[in-house]
Amino acid sequence: MANEVLSEKRKDVLWLTLNRPEVHNALNAAMTDALTHAIRAASGDHGLRAVVITAAGERSFCSGADLKESAGGMFLSRDGTNPIADVMRAIEGCDRPVIARINGRVLAGGLGLVAACDLVYAADHAEFGLPEVKVGLFPAMVAAKLLAKIPLGGLQEMAYLGHTVSASEATRLGLINRAVPLASLDGLIEEVLAKLRHNAPGAIAAGKAALLAMRDMPSAERLVFAERIIAVVSGSDEAREGRLAFAEKRPPRWTGKP
């Protein structure tokens, strides 16, 4: 793991910390490679219940691609894919919930990482913006994820005007789940993790994959797909354990295996 990303396993949660605070945690090749590798490795780790992505410092979560990276390398494809897009794919493909803990400003490609996460909680001083047009770029990859999360008008205003929104506005748009004072942020994350631990990990993994698959399906196809998913999930060992625990009025004993 590169120094650009700090990795720490806290009980059953993998914490990944963006660690370039001196440049507002801008994404360079070492950071994107480390993130992609760590998140892919977390997928399928039955000892993990979640992955939390946060950042060093309190000013910036991530300012996007490092514009000083040689020859604009963070905007070019490597082996057919872009390094920031690879991180987004790793987040979406991870079979554990990926939670963003936002401790400061989020800009450009950093917003793409946030948009790919399953749950997002922010300090109320955080801001969210797409300033790419101010330097002759357009947030195409970020927009590809934001189109499924926020209203088109809000996305257009952010993208065309280089507009920045507050944490409260980001909550209203549906970009983040909740914003709280920084002093309360860790407590909120622990509350969310405690709730996740009570729930079936296999059902969550199946549900995450199903939501991603259904997102771009026509409505009729979604229902047919969902019928197949619920039939499979309802016949799982987890579902049998859940029904038995309910009947016996006790907490379910999850194995952790999806």
C-alpha positions in Angstrom: 0.0 0.0 0.0 1.5 3.3 -1.0 1.9 6.1 1.5 -0.6 8.1 -0.5 -3.4 5.8 0.9 -3.3 4.6 4.5 -5.0 1.3 5.2 -6.2 0.2 8.6 -8.5 -2.7 9.5 -10.6 -1.7 12.5 -12.3 -4.9 13.7 -14.5 -5.8 10.7 -14.2 -2.5 8.8 -11.4 -1.5 6.3 -10.6 2.2 6.6 -8.8 3.8 3.6 -7.4 7.3 4.2 -6.4 9.6 1.3 -3.1 10.9 2.5 -1.9 13.9 0.4 -3.3 16.7 2.6 -0.5 19.1 1.4 -2.2 19.0 -2.1 -5.8 18.7 -0.9 -5.6 14.9 -1.4 -5.4 15.3 -5.2 -5.5 12.0 -7.1 -2.3 10.8 -8.6 -1.3 7.5 -10.1 0.0 6.0 -6.9 -3.2 7.0 -5.0 -5.6 5.6 -7.6 -3.6 2.4 -7.9 -3.5 1.9 -4.2 -7.3 2.6 -3.8 -8.2 0.3 -6.7 -6.1 -2.6 -5.3 -7.3 -2.2 -1.7 -11.0 -2.0 -2.7 -10.8 -5.0 -5.0 -9.0 -7.0 -2.3 -11.8 -6.1 0.2 -14.4 -7.5 -2.1 -15.1 -11.1 -1.0 -13.3 -10.7 2.3 -15.8 -12.4 4.6 -14.1 -10.8 7.6 -15.2 -7.4 6.5 -18.6 -5.8 6.8 -17.8 -2.4 5.1 -15.1 -0.2 3.7 -14.8 3.5 4.8 -13.0 6.0 2.6 -11.9 9.2 4.3 -9.1 11.7 4.0 -6.3 13.3 6.0 -6.9 16.8 7.3 -10.1 18.8 7.6 -9.9 21.2 4.6 -10.2 18.8 1.7 -11.5 15.3 1.1 -10.3 15.2 -2.4 -9.7 18.0 -5.0 -9.8 15.7 -8.0 -7.1 14.8 -10.4 -3.6 16.1 -9.7 -3.2 18.7 -12.5 0.6 18.5 -12.0 0.8 14.8 -12.9 3.0 14.5 -15.9 1.5 15.0 -19.3 -2.1 15.1 -17.9 -1.7 11.4 -17.1 -4.8 11.3 -14.8 -7.0 12.1 -17.9 -5.5 9.5 -20.2 -6.4 5.9 -20.6 -4.1 3.2 -19.4 -4.7 -0.2 -21.0 -8.0 1.1 -22.2 -9.3 2.5 -18.9 -8.8 5.8 -16.9 -7.2 5.4 -13.4 -9.9 7.4 -11.7 -12.6 5.5 -13.5 -10.9 2.3 -12.3 -11.4 3.4 -8.7 -15.1 4.1 -9.4 -15.5 0.6 -10.9 -13.7 -1.0 -7.9 -16.1 0.8 -5.5 -19.2 -0.2 -7.4 -17.9 -3.8 -7.9 -17.0 -4.3 -4.2 -19.4 -6.7 -2.5 -19.1 -4.8 0.8 -20.8 -1.5 1.3 -18.4 1.4 0.6 -19.0 4.4 2.8 -17.5 7.9 2.2 -16.7 9.9 5.3 -16.4 13.5 4.0 -14.3 15.7 6.1 -13.8 18.7 3.8 -14.2 20.0 0.3 -14.8 17.6 -2.6 -14.1 18.7 -6.1 -14.0 17.2 -9.7 -12.8 13.6 -9.8 -13.1 13.4 -6.0 -16.8 13.9 -6.5 -16.7 10.9 -8.8 -15.4 8.7 -6.0 -18.1 10.0 -3.7 -20.8 9.4 -6.4 -19.7 5.7 -6.7 -19.9 5.1 -2.9 -23.0 3.4 -1.5 -23.4 5.7 1.5 -22.1 9.2 2.0 -21.9 11.2 5.2 -20.2 14.6 5.5 -19.2 17.3 7.9 -21.5 20.2 7.5 -18.7 22.6 6.5 -17.9 20.4 3.4 -18.5 21.8 -0.1 -19.0 19.9 -3.3 -18.1 21.3 -6.8 -17.3 20.6 -10.4 -14.8 23.3 -11.4 -13.4 21.5 -14.5 -14.7 24.1 -17.0 -12.6 26.7 -15.4 -9.4 24.9 -16.6 -10.7 23.9 -20.0 -12.0 20.4 -19.0 -15.5 18.9 -18.6 -16.4 16.4 -15.8 -17.6 13.7 -18.1 -16.6 10.7 -15.9 -18.1 12.3 -12.8 -21.3 13.2 -14.7 -21.6 9.5 -15.8 -22.1 8.6 -12.1 -24.0 11.8 -11.0 -26.7 11.3 -13.7 -28.0 8.4 -11.7 -27.9 10.3 -8.4 -28.9 13.9 -8.7 -31.4 15.9 -10.9 -30.2 16.8 -14.3 -30.7 20.5 -13.7 -28.5 20.4 -10.6 -25.8 18.5 -12.5 -25.9 21.0 -15.4 -25.6 24.0 -13.1 -22.6 22.5 -11.3 -20.9 21.3 -14.5 -21.6 24.3 -16.8 -21.0 27.0 -14.2 -18.2 25.3 -12.2 -20.7 25.7 -9.3 -20.0 24.6 -5.7 -22.8 23.5 -3.4 -22.9 23.4 0.4 -23.4 20.2 2.4 -27.0 21.0 3.0 -27.6 21.6 -0.7 -25.8 18.3 -1.5 -28.1 16.5 0.9 -31.2 18.1 -0.8 -29.9 17.0 -4.2 -29.4 13.5 -3.0 -25.6 13.6 -3.5 -25.0 12.7 0.2 -27.1 11.0 2.8 -26.6 13.3 5.7 -24.4 16.2 7.0 -23.5 16.8 10.6 -21.0 18.9 12.5 -17.5 17.6 12.2 -17.4 16.7 15.9 -20.4 14.4 15.3 -19.2 12.8 12.1 -17.3 9.8 13.6 -20.3 9.1 15.9 -22.6 9.0 12.9 -20.3 6.7 11.0 -20.1 4.3 14.0 -23.9 4.4 14.2 -24.2 3.5 10.5 -21.7 0.6 10.9 -23.5 -0.7 14.0 -26.7 -0.9 11.9 -25.0 -2.6 9.1 -23.6 -5.3 11.5 -27.1 -6.2 12.5 -28.1 -7.0 8.9 -27.4 -9.9 6.6 -24.1 -9.4 4.7 -25.0 -11.7 1.8 -28.4 -9.9 1.3 -26.6 -6.6 1.3 -24.1 -7.9 -1.3 -26.8 -9.3 -3.5 -28.8 -6.1 -3.2 -25.9 -3.9 -4.1 -25.2 -5.9 -7.2 -28.9 -6.0 -8.1 -29.4 -2.2 -7.7 -26.4 -1.6 -10.0 -27.7 -4.0 -12.6 -31.3 -2.6 -12.5 -30.3 1.0 -12.7 -30.2 1.2 -16.5 -32.9 -1.4 -17.2 -36.3 -0.6 -18.6 -39.0 -0.8 -15.9 -40.5 -4.1 -17.1 -37.1 -5.7 -17.2 -36.3 -4.5 -13.7 -39.3 -6.4 -12.3 -38.4 -9.6 -14.1 -34.9 -9.3 -12.9 -36.0 -8.6 -9.3 -38.3 -11.6 -9.4 -35.2 -13.8 -10.1 -33.1 -12.1 -7.4 -35.7 -12.4 -4.6 -36.2 -16.1 -5.5 -32.5 -16.8 -5.1 -32.0 -14.6 -2.0 -35.0 -16.1 -0.2 -33.6 -19.6 -0.6 -30.2 -18.7 0.9 -28.8 -20.0 4.2 -29.0 -16.4 5.5 -32.7 -16.1 4.7 -33.4 -19.4 6.5 -31.4 -18.2 9.5 -33.2 -14.9 9.5 -36.6 -16.6 9.5 -35.6 -19.0 12.2 -34.2 -16.2 14.4 -37.4 -14.2 13.9 -39.5 -17.2 15.0 -37.2 -17.9 18.0 -37.1 -14.2 18.9 -33.3 -14.0 19.0 -30.7 -12.1 17.0 -29.7 -13.8 13.8 -26.2 -15.4 13.6 -24.8 -14.3 10.2 -21.8 -16.3 8.9 -20.5 -13.3 6.9 -20.5 -15.3 3.7 -22.5 -13.8 0.8 
